[in-house]
């Protein structure tokens, strides 16, 4: 009964998934985070580029910079996703240029996943309904 940690994360081949399977997994993990770390979870929408990007757009409109605004927004997105691409490559994880479009889609869907996580208590884990508040597991038939 000993815990051993690896020095570097290893590949976890998940195989092909449908959009619906990925969606359900993301909502399930959002519910796990909501139940396990409620204070941190309230701030989760701030971790993506959507709110900072909207704030930047609002500030540019307030400063009456209509010509510069699209260029600054593009620069913001290049820096945001460039930093993520740099981290992925630095970590030695697989990376293709098409991944950036998937990241953009992920970030656009995050607010919906976050809101949907509040739609019910507990979550379904491999056919078992788990209620974290009651510490119970019910096998689904």
C-alpha positions, 0 to 999 in steps of 0.5 A: 500500500504505497503511492508512487508518482511518475516523474513525467506524465505518460500518454493516455490513449483514449481512442476515438470519441464522438462529440457527445461522449466528449461532451458528457465527459467534460460535464461529468468532470465539471461536476466533479470539480464543482463538488470537490472544489466549490470556491475554485470552481466559481472562478473557473470561467476566468481561466479561459480567454473568453472573459479576458477577451471580452474585457479587452474588446469592451476596453477597446470600444470604450477607447474608440479604437475601431481600426486597431481593435481587430489587430489587438484582438488578433494579437491577444489570441495569438499570444493566448494560444501561442503560450498554450502551444509553447507549453504543449511542445515544451512538455513533449506532448503531441501537437499539430497545427489543427489542435489550435482550432480544437482549443478555440472550440473548447474555450468557446464551449467552456461557459456552457459546460460550466453552467450545465454542471449546475443542472444536477447533483452528483454524476454518472461514473461508468454506470454508477450514479455517485452522490458526493454529498451522501457518499453513496454509489448507486449502480445504474441498471 
